[in-house]
Amino acid sequence: MEHINLRRYIRERMDQVLADEPEDVREAYLQARTKEHREQLDTIVAELLDKHRLRLRFEEVVHHDDNDALRERLASSA
């Protein structure tokens, strides 16, 4: 499981499209990029994993800033 990790050029295009959207829509997308939003999603995912007795491949949700760590884990598990 990984949080959405948009490349900068995609994020910039998305911001241009969102500029014409209502304030609440723009705010929802901005909030989705915050650490607090990721933490809330992590809590929801953890509860669902526990409820359905599932587990994550790397035992954690991968965050945007974890790309190098993810590459290392993938390389070591190959």
Secondary structure by P-SEA (a helix, b strand, c coil): cccccccaaaaaaaaaaaccccaaaaaaaaaaacaaaaaaaaaaaaaaaaaacccccccccccccaaaaaaaaaaaac
